[in-house]
Amino acid sequence: MGPHPAVAAVRLALGRALAGHPVTTPAFVACSGGADSLALAAALAFESNRTGRPAGLVCIDHGLQDGSAAQAERVGVLGYELGLDPVQVLRVEVGSAGGPEAAARAARYTALRPFLEQGLVLLGHTADDQAETVLLGLGRGSGPRSIAGMRAAQGGYLRPLLALRRSDTEAACRALGLPSWQDPHNSDPRFRRVRLRQEVLPLLEDVLAGGVVEALARTAGQLQADLDTLELLAEQALAAAAADGPHAGSLGVEAVRRQPDGILSRVLKAWAERGGAGPLAAAHVRELGRLVTDWRGQAGVDLPGGYRAERVSGTLRLTAPAGGPSERPCRPGAGAAIETSSASRGETVSVLDDDIEAVVVSAEDIRTKITELAGTIDADYADREPLLVGVLKGAVMFMSDLARGLSRPSTMEFMACSSYGSSTTSSGVVRILKDLDRDVAGRDILIVEDIIDSGLTLSWLLKNLHARNPASVEVVALLRKPDAAKVPVPVKYVGFDIPNEFVVGYGLDYAERYRDLPYIGRLKPSVYGG
């Protein structure tokens, strides 16, 4: 006789989430003792026993309730009884910034960070949590990204249960005889999420005759896919419209004028913010759009940070504030703390800077390294014209600056790939989202990567391109994480070797944000997750 249907559903969801990750990669479940995370912990123990995957449990004691330490210890004991090892119970200090929910979340993700650096961290969010997140985002009215909800996989965090209901995890715990804990905060009406759960969602279910939670969760997933596609198209459009020569950094109007509004707005926002302005509000983007689509000789647009955008000779050009970009907060060397304001102008830094814990590679160091790489590549390709193949989306900024740094002619192509399906082999299984637009037989290909970590996707890409009969294929990467490598890949040109840390900026993102930062920074743990 097989397992209870709810138990089977949780195990199946976890198996699918782990399918693309080698069984040697450890997985840690963040478990509060509630039904969602407890059912997930039991499924992880089953998966570990079946496949041999290293599996552990982490319980975070926020210390916000009487008896929280004893409850955390009970969860730890349950973890050992399930067969998970290691099991760690961690006490955290919760501050007050952002309110109690935000402060507790920040403390929790700070405590989880060391486990994220070792492997995968599993979170027990369900479709009910997703529906609540979508409604909260809808109420804030801050655009489609805010109502796209939580992602099933994001920066090493996995949420395997987003397609299951809370009733499924409760049924799984009952079937397994696991004593799930009811957190008193989950029924405290002082918290907005609790009121959504207890008042708004039941009313919507009643008025709309059921299916609301599933519909909201399904909508979030569909919106995530749509937004990813829009961002990809916008990156391509921005790369195609970027001007070279004496007005490098400007934007060709004709190249973007006929783009749909959803792409044009993203192109303009990214262009301005990467140039130093920002963060831009919807009104700023709308006025930039008028310079492109409703041009009547009007004056330029003033942007945050003292920047000004103007249309000149068929291009949009960004003018830095008096004194130049150097008046913006200086980015210290690798590992230094980030300044949060500029005393010379009293200017507040972009809100994105507040999410960065430390600079790993400064903007100045990036510029210096790109100049060095370009010189080496020029020498190596003295009698050849390299075909630069940028890997979207992250490599766009690096590729653009590298191409401008080369003294020899070069041509550009773009590919977009993503890991797909199940693989524990060195080749990986990869899906091509965008292929090359031309035949590369006989060409000297130079793959341009923003960062190399496991090497699985790059290894597959090298084999794919070699099969197209080019004259040569080499790789240039701005960043490489030696400690994260799972397969060896030949990389001829490397900018920086960095620790196996969660970094963003200069093309690298978390949840499609931070690409426009001019430096590489380590993201604060409090930013992670939903």
GIWOMO-V368359 format. One record per backbone hydrogen bond with DSSP energy under -1.0 kcal/mol. CO is the residue of the C=O (numbers start at 1). NH is the residue of the N-H. Records with the same first field share a line. If there is no record, write none. Layout:
CO = NH ; NH
This chain:
4 = 8
5 = 9
6 = 10
7 = 11
8 = 12
9 = 13
10 = 14
11 = 15
12 = 16
13 = 17
14 = 18
18 = 21
19 = 423
22 = 25
26 = 120
27 = 56
28 = 122
29 = 58
33 = 181
34 = 38
35 = 39
36 = 40
37 = 41
38 = 42
39 = 43
40 = 44
41 = 45
42 = 46
43 = 47
44 = 48
45 = 49
46 = 50
47 = 51
48 = 52
54 = 27
55 = 85
56 = 29
57 = 88
58 = 31
59 = 90
61 = 92
65 = 68
67 = 71
68 = 72
69 = 73
70 = 74
71 = 75
72 = 76
73 = 77
74 = 78
75 = 79
76 = 80
77 = 81
78 = 82
79 = 84
86 = 57
88 = 59
90 = 61
96 = 99
99 = 103
100 = 104
101 = 105
102 = 106
103 = 107
104 = 108
105 = 109
106 = 110
107 = 111
108 = 112
109 = 113
112 = 116
113 = 117
115 = 119
120 = 28
121 = 158
122 = 30
126 = 130
127 = 131
128 = 132
129 = 133
130 = 134
131 = 135
132 = 136
133 = 137
134 = 138
135 = 139
136 = 140
137 = 141
152 = 159
154 = 157
156 = 121
157 = 154
158 = 123
159 = 162
161 = 164
164 = 127
165 = 169
166 = 170
167 = 171
168 = 172
169 = 173
170 = 174
171 = 175
172 = 176
173 = 178
178 = 180
183 = 186
184 = 187
185 = 188
188 = 191
191 = 195
192 = 196
193 = 197
194 = 198
195 = 199 ; 200
196 = 201
199 = 203
200 = 204
201 = 205
202 = 206
203 = 207
204 = 208
205 = 210
211 = 215
212 = 216
213 = 217
214 = 218
215 = 219
216 = 220
217 = 221
218 = 222
219 = 223
220 = 224
221 = 225
222 = 226
223 = 227
224 = 228
225 = 229
226 = 230
227 = 231
228 = 232
229 = 233
230 = 234
231 = 235
232 = 236
233 = 237
234 = 238
235 = 239
236 = 240
237 = 241
238 = 242
241 = 252
243 = 249
245 = 248
247 = 250
250 = 243
251 = 316
253 = 256 ; 257
256 = 259
260 = 264
261 = 265
263 = 267
264 = 268
265 = 269
266 = 270
267 = 271
268 = 272
269 = 273
270 = 274
271 = 275
272 = 277
273 = 276
281 = 285
282 = 286
283 = 287
284 = 288
285 = 289
286 = 290
287 = 291
289 = 293
290 = 294
301 = 309
303 = 306
304 = 278
307 = 303
308 = 319
309 = 301
310 = 317
312 = 315
314 = 253
315 = 312
316 = 251
317 = 310
319 = 308
321 = 324
324 = 327
325 = 328
333 = 336
336 = 359
340 = 349
342 = 346 ; 347
347 = 342
350 = 353
352 = 355
353 = 356
355 = 524
358 = 522
359 = 335
361 = 520
362 = 366
363 = 367
364 = 368
365 = 369
366 = 370
367 = 371
368 = 372
369 = 373
370 = 374
371 = 375
372 = 376
373 = 377
374 = 378
375 = 379
376 = 380
377 = 381
379 = 382
381 = 384
386 = 411
387 = 446
388 = 413
389 = 448
390 = 415
391 = 395
393 = 396
395 = 399
396 = 400
397 = 401
398 = 402
399 = 403
400 = 404
401 = 405
402 = 406
411 = 388
413 = 390
415 = 392
416 = 433 ; 434
418 = 431
429 = 420
431 = 418
434 = 416
440 = 443
443 = 471 ; 472
444 = 387
445 = 474
446 = 389
447 = 476
448 = 391
449 = 478
450 = 479
452 = 481
454 = 486 ; 487
455 = 459
456 = 460
457 = 461
458 = 462
459 = 463
460 = 464
461 = 465
462 = 466
463 = 467
465 = 468
466 = 469
469 = 442
472 = 445
474 = 447
475 = 493
476 = 449
477 = 495
478 = 496
479 = 452
480 = 498
481 = 484
482 = 485
493 = 477
496 = 480
499 = 501
501 = 503
502 = 523
504 = 521
505 = 508
508 = 505
510 = 513
513 = 510
514 = 517
515 = 507
517 = 506
520 = 360 ; 361
521 = 504
522 = 357 ; 358
524 = 527
525 = 528
